[in-house]
Amino acid sequence: MSDSPRQIVVSTADAEATRALGARLASLLRAGDLVLLTGGLGAGKTTLAQGIGAAMDVRGRVSSPTFIIARAHPALGDGPDLIHVDAYRLSSLEEVDALDLDSSMERSVTLVEWGRNKVEGLAEDRLEISVDRPHGGLPAPGGAAEGAHGAADGAPSSAPDHPADPASPADPAARPVLDLDGVDDGRRAITIQAHGRRWAGVDLGALVG
């Protein structure tokens, strides 16, 4: 059986849809799993983690662990605990080792934000998840926003949402003003890549809502 990574891209329309994806992802997770979350500041990594934690039925509210670095959420039922880590400020393997994540991995799901190129050595079997904002999400003045779902593979279209209007006034002062509060319309393109034999027989298609 091939050990090459497999991936799927899922588009979500807003924060609630991102949490719902986290809940679906939680149904595939088991003790010993390692999940790496990457994405820019405010991309929605913690939002996805909240969906995972809620569906795993763990104690405490899942929030950004930036100042604590690692937070343990014990299971309220028979499932595994959740270890939520923020590796943003970790700059060396020694700092990663100091967290002693190995000691809890067998009985927990370990979820690491900003973990790329830092914690892959913890497990060959892992999920690497990238949360990205699609570009071109601004609606035209007075027009409707683009649909919540992009192309079939989840990638945003490279074509402009609205073609240029040749009749638009040349004077910049006469052009419509876009409210920058609408730059982030909540949509996300979430790439999930599975590594290792643990995920070889798992149907990632179940993550598409």
C-alpha positions as CSV (number, residue, x, y, z in Angstrom):
1,M,0.0,0.0,0.0
2,S,1.4,3.4,-0.9
3,D,2.7,5.7,1.8
4,S,2.5,8.8,-0.5
5,P,0.4,11.6,1.0
6,R,-3.2,12.1,-0.1
7,Q,-5.1,15.4,0.1
8,I,-8.5,17.0,-0.2
9,V,-9.5,20.6,-0.4
10,V,-12.7,21.7,1.4
11,S,-14.3,25.1,1.0
12,T,-16.2,26.6,3.9
13,A,-18.6,29.5,3.7
14,D,-18.2,31.0,7.2
15,A,-16.9,30.3,10.7
16,E,-19.7,28.0,11.6
17,A,-19.0,25.9,8.5
18,T,-15.4,25.7,9.5
19,R,-16.3,24.5,12.9
20,A,-18.6,21.9,11.3
21,L,-15.7,20.7,9.2
22,G,-13.7,20.3,12.5
23,A,-16.6,18.2,13.9
24,R,-16.5,15.9,10.9
25,L,-12.7,15.7,11.2
26,A,-13.1,14.7,14.9
27,S,-15.1,11.7,13.9
28,L,-12.0,10.3,12.0
29,L,-9.5,11.0,14.8
30,R,-8.4,8.6,17.5
31,A,-5.8,8.4,20.3
32,G,-2.3,8.8,19.0
33,D,-3.2,11.0,16.0
34,L,-1.1,14.1,15.3
35,V,-2.7,17.1,13.5
36,L,-0.7,20.1,12.2
37,L,-2.6,23.3,11.5
38,T,-1.1,26.1,9.5
39,G,-2.4,29.4,8.1
40,G,-1.9,33.1,8.5
41,L,-2.9,35.1,11.6
42,G,-6.6,35.1,11.9
43,A,-7.0,32.5,9.2
44,G,-9.3,30.3,11.3
45,K,-7.0,27.6,12.7
46,T,-8.5,28.0,16.2
47,T,-12.0,28.0,14.8
48,L,-11.3,24.6,13.2
49,A,-9.8,23.4,16.5
50,Q,-12.9,24.5,18.3
51,G,-15.1,22.3,16.1
52,I,-12.7,19.4,16.7
53,G,-12.8,19.9,20.5
54,A,-16.5,20.3,20.7
55,A,-17.1,17.1,18.7
56,M,-14.6,15.2,20.8
57,D,-16.5,16.2,24.0
58,V,-13.5,17.5,25.9
59,R,-13.4,19.7,29.0
60,G,-12.9,23.4,28.6
61,R,-13.3,25.9,25.8
62,V,-10.8,25.5,23.0
63,S,-9.1,28.8,22.4
64,S,-5.8,30.1,21.1
65,P,-3.1,28.8,23.5
66,T,-0.6,31.4,22.4
67,F,0.6,32.4,25.9
68,I,0.3,28.9,27.4
69,I,1.8,27.1,24.4
70,A,0.2,23.8,25.3
71,R,-3.2,23.2,26.9
72,A,-4.7,19.8,27.8
73,H,-8.4,19.2,27.4
74,P,-9.4,15.9,29.2
75,A,-12.1,13.8,27.6
76,L,-15.5,14.0,29.4
77,G,-16.5,10.6,27.9
78,D,-14.7,7.5,26.6
79,G,-12.8,9.3,23.9
80,P,-9.2,10.5,23.8
81,D,-8.0,13.7,25.5
82,L,-7.1,16.7,23.3
83,I,-3.7,18.4,23.6
84,H,-3.8,21.8,21.9
85,V,-0.5,23.4,21.2
86,D,0.6,26.7,19.7
87,A,4.1,26.4,18.3
88,Y,4.3,29.9,16.9
89,R,7.0,31.0,19.4
90,L,9.0,27.7,19.3
91,S,12.2,28.1,17.4
92,S,14.2,25.0,18.0
93,L,13.7,21.2,18.4
94,E,14.9,21.6,22.0
95,E,11.9,23.8,22.8
96,V,9.6,21.3,21.1
97,D,11.2,18.4,23.1
98,A,10.7,20.4,26.4
99,L,6.9,20.2,25.9
100,D,7.2,16.4,26.3
101,L,4.4,15.8,23.9
102,D,5.6,12.2,23.4
103,S,4.4,11.3,26.9
104,S,0.8,12.1,26.1
105,M,0.5,11.2,22.4
106,E,-0.6,7.5,22.8
107,R,-3.8,8.5,24.8
108,S,-4.5,11.8,23.1
109,V,-5.1,13.6,19.9
110,T,-2.3,16.2,19.6
111,L,-3.3,19.3,17.6
112,V,-0.5,21.8,16.9
113,E,-1.1,25.2,15.4
114,W,2.0,26.7,13.6
115,G,3.5,23.2,13.6
116,R,4.8,23.0,10.1
117,N,8.6,22.3,10.0
118,K,8.6,22.0,13.8
119,V,6.8,18.8,15.0
120,E,6.7,16.5,12.0
121,G,9.3,14.3,13.8
122,L,6.7,13.4,16.4
123,A,4.9,11.0,14.1
124,E,5.2,9.8,10.5
125,D,1.4,9.3,10.5
126,R,-0.2,12.7,10.7
127,L,-2.6,15.1,9.1
128,E,-1.3,18.5,7.8
129,I,-4.1,21.0,7.5
130,S,-3.7,24.5,5.8
131,V,-6.4,27.1,6.3
132,D,-6.4,29.8,3.6
133,R,-8.5,32.8,2.7
134,P,-9.6,32.6,-1.0
135,H,-8.8,35.8,-2.9
136,G,-11.4,37.9,-4.7
137,G,-14.1,37.7,-2.0
138,L,-15.3,41.3,-2.2
139,P,-18.7,41.8,-3.7
140,A,-19.2,44.6,-6.2
141,P,-21.0,47.6,-4.9
142,G,-24.7,46.7,-4.9
143,G,-24.0,43.2,-6.2
144,A,-24.1,39.8,-4.6
145,A,-21.0,38.1,-3.2
146,E,-19.6,35.1,-5.0
147,G,-21.0,31.7,-4.0
148,A,-19.7,30.0,-0.9
149,H,-18.3,27.1,-2.9
150,G,-15.5,27.5,-5.5
151,A,-14.3,25.1,-8.1
152,A,-14.7,21.3,-7.7
153,D,-11.3,21.0,-6.1
154,G,-12.0,23.8,-3.6
155,A,-9.5,26.2,-5.2
156,P,-10.6,29.8,-5.7
157,S,-11.1,31.0,-9.2
158,S,-8.3,33.2,-10.7
159,A,-10.8,35.1,-12.8
160,P,-12.1,38.5,-11.5
161,D,-15.5,38.3,-9.8
162,H,-16.7,41.2,-11.9
163,P,-15.3,42.4,-15.3
164,A,-14.3,46.0,-15.6
165,D,-17.0,48.3,-16.7
166,P,-15.8,50.4,-19.7
167,A,-18.4,53.1,-18.7
168,S,-16.8,53.5,-15.2
169,P,-15.8,57.1,-14.5
170,A,-12.1,57.8,-14.9
171,D,-12.1,60.2,-12.0
172,P,-11.1,58.1,-8.9
173,A,-13.2,60.3,-6.7
174,A,-16.3,59.3,-8.7
175,R,-15.7,55.6,-8.3
176,P,-17.6,53.5,-5.7
177,V,-15.9,53.1,-2.4
178,L,-15.5,49.5,-1.1
179,D,-15.9,49.0,2.7
180,L,-12.8,47.1,3.9
181,D,-14.9,45.4,6.6
182,G,-16.0,43.1,3.8
183,V,-12.6,42.0,2.8
184,D,-12.9,38.9,4.9
185,D,-16.2,37.4,4.1
186,G,-15.6,34.2,6.2
187,R,-14.9,31.8,3.3
188,R,-11.9,29.5,3.7
189,A,-10.2,26.9,1.5
190,I,-8.9,24.2,3.8
191,T,-6.4,21.7,2.5
192,I,-6.1,18.4,4.4
193,Q,-3.1,16.2,3.6
194,A,-2.8,12.7,5.1
195,H,0.6,11.2,5.7
196,G,1.4,7.6,6.6
197,R,-0.2,4.2,6.7
198,R,-2.6,5.2,9.5
199,W,-4.5,7.2,7.0
200,A,-4.1,5.0,4.0
201,G,-7.6,3.4,4.2
202,V,-9.4,6.4,5.6
203,D,-12.0,8.1,3.3
204,L,-11.2,11.8,3.4
205,G,-14.2,12.4,1.2
206,A,-16.3,12.1,4.3
207,L,-15.0,15.6,5.2
208,V,-16.9,17.2,2.4
209,G,-20.2,18.6,3.8
